[in-house]
Amino acid sequence: MATLAVVLAIPVSAVAGEGAPAPAAPAEAAAPSTEAAAEATLKINILMAREIREDRLPPLSLLDIPPPDDGVAGAKLAIADNNTTGRFLKQEFLLDTLESPQADELVAEISKRVDAGTPYVILDASPGTLLKVADALKDKDALVFNVSAPDEALREEDCRVNVKHTAPSRTMLTDALGQYMAWKQWRNWVLIIGQTPEDKLYADAMRRTAKRFGQKIVAERVFDYDPGSRRADGGYEQVQQQIPGFMQGLPEHDVVVVADEGSLFGDYFPYRTWTARPVIGTAGLFATPWHPAVELWGGTQFQNRFKRLANRNMRPLDYNAWTAVRSVGEAATRTNSADAKTLIAYMRSPEFELAAFKGQKVTYRPWNGQLRQPIFVATDKINVTVSPQQGFLHQVTELDTLGVDRPESKCTAFKN
């Protein structure tokens, strides 16, 4: 049995005048005062749980290998933000972290932590593990935040009422790209699909987006590749010959759409296609909930605070975890409570909203728990645009033009 790795992160509160000599007081008088202050402070415990997926191949570029604290650093920043306000309301937020490669072991330990008084779980795990965790906690006053899995089924036929999704769904990401393609009038697409199940799901989302926004996929091809030899000497010469040959004979098209969620081959395609065309999808121009070059809406200050904490740039998983932890903090601030049932009810209510450095308040969809949010459309170096694009209207909010809308939803758990 694999050993669970556990780290306890305890926030340090800033106290005015810290380090100054305290006035003399009788020893017996100090103890009751300290105990009274401790009793007045409401503790709110949050768990960041990660499933270590050892079967994943490393990404194509060494620059894309995730840092060890991916996601955790975002949660820590949110804990600090929560405590900034919490100090005035006598609330203290505490973060515990947990990781394991064994799904069943992770589920059992999470359930144990919830029983011990940690009702909020920030979960970075596979779809199957997420469902196991949600089902294990279904009869408890607990809430799971999905910060990494984009799978549509988790928001649709497999939705759970005790799960909120701060990670955007695949259709939200592909719709963000599709709207920009419609604005640019790049209507004819070639779709290149990888070999993994996730690549096929991304391709399905792209097909839906193309149909939704009046685009046309004129051809599809599956890219057959051997990831084992991709870093061999001379590899770029082979790729330089292979990609143009693979792309010959295609109908006239405006863009090449790559479906490669594992970043195993997609970055080979820009500048190597037979016909000079932009590459979009999971490589080239891509959609993301956060980007390290974002400076809009207070983004610079936000990024700088993260860099001081983590000594690196903020990644999408960090942002998703930050949003989840801040959701708990916002609910605690608005309700002035630390009671799990009260906070969870508030986060499910139409009154809940969160400022998230995206130019407008973000909210959760009441029919499936998905966070409504603008999506950045970017390259590796710079943000290009933000979706929803102008002109895509909706009777409730333009944010619901991204992803599966309420009339289309197959989620029934929230109706009970």
Buried (B, 14 or more C-beta within 10 A) or exposed (E): EEEBEEEEBEBEEEEEEEEEEEEEEEEEEEEEEEEEEEEEBBEBBBBBBBBBEEEEEBBBEEEEEEBEBBBBBBBBBBBBBBBEBBBEBEBBBBBBBBBBBBBEBBBBBBBEBBEEEBBBBBBBBBBEBBBBBBEBBEEEBBBBBBBBBBBBBBBBEBBBBBBBBBBBBBBBBBBBBBBBBBBEEBBBBBBBBBBBEBBBBBBBBBBBBBEBBEBEBBBBBBBEBEBEEBEEEEEEEEBEEBBEEBBEEBEEBBBBBBBBBBBBBBBBBBEBBBEEBBBBBBBBBBBBBBBBBBEEBEBEEBBEBBEEBBEBBBBBBBBBBBBBBBBBBBBBBBBEBBBBEBBBBBBBEEEBBBEBBBEBEBBBBEBBBBBBBBBBBBBBEEBEBBBBBEEBEEEEEBBBBBBBBEEEBEBEBBEE
